[in-house]
């Protein structure tokens, strides 16, 4: 009899079931019978389950095993001959495609299987007994076996950068450049795009290998004609070297950068977005995040990249900084490890308007 191996991020368990809903040949029950007196006998089937004496406690710590046997499934099957051979599925016998929930047992609970400590592996052993009887013929047979249920509380996995960043710049209403996404689990692609005309240079769309990205946020530096920047992302980008294509509403001096992350929550990849802008001084924003997350920012400034030296804060890793083609307006991005709160800042006392977006990239 097969057991089960379960690996979860927190060691929790949502269900433990006996029986398989998949239609597989090795899940059939073979019954051979002969010499019955009555061709219309009924076969009675019964599934009993118990927790074994495996050295741990059952019922959330209230009972030291073994527990009592309890019947969790029973039904009958009508015969039509005095001899024959049957191949019966779970549905044939019990009339349902769903297997038995082991926690219907009075002394077994889900918490009996859970591994609560990071990195912990917990194995529990269940006893299962199948009883087949033919009351009219005075016959009965039983078969018992054991199954191990192993639950692993996986060590937390931090969000990581896959490969390196890709950047490009131009004077146009569109921009295309290649970006390579390395193979890795649970990928998310982030693209930042900036343009020098904050009034009219709005990004209309970004795609990667033909797949459309979703817009996260945008910001414009303080002045009316100052640069604008936006952040876009794509869950589960294709692995390989593909083209990033960006379309703006109008021609402008433009720049963009792309970076791929791994070990990212595919359902809720990015959260806790913070946006700010100012007239001078150090661009900064505080982002709510968490351990094993990553924090990323995008900063735009009307300052000429050739006239100043600006660097990210000491706990940040610079991913790119460059000018928006010939006018030199700054587009920059950096990353940092997640924590309860993370301040993303760019130092250098900029003497021109700026805008900044910071956001948390959530781990699996």
Buried (B, 14 or more C-beta within 10 A) or exposed (E): EEEBEBEBBEBBBEEBBBBBEEEEEEBBBEBEBEEBEEEEBBBBBBBBBBBBEBEBEBBEEEBEBBBEBBBBBEBEBEBEEBEEEBEBBBEBBBEEEEBBBBBEBEBBBBBBBBBEEEEBBBBBBBBBBBBBBBEEBEEEEEEEEEBBBBBBBBEBBBBBBBBEBBBBBBBBBEBBBEBBBEEBEBBBBBBBBBBBBBEBBBBEEBBBBEBEBEBBBBBBBBBEEBBBBBBBBBBBBBBEEBEBBBBBEEBBBBBBBBBBBBBBBEEEBBBBBBBBBBBBEBBBBBBBBBEBBBBBBBBBBBBBBEEBEBBBBEBBEBBBBBBBBEBBBBBBBBBBBBBEBBBBBBBBEBEBBBBBBBBBBBBB
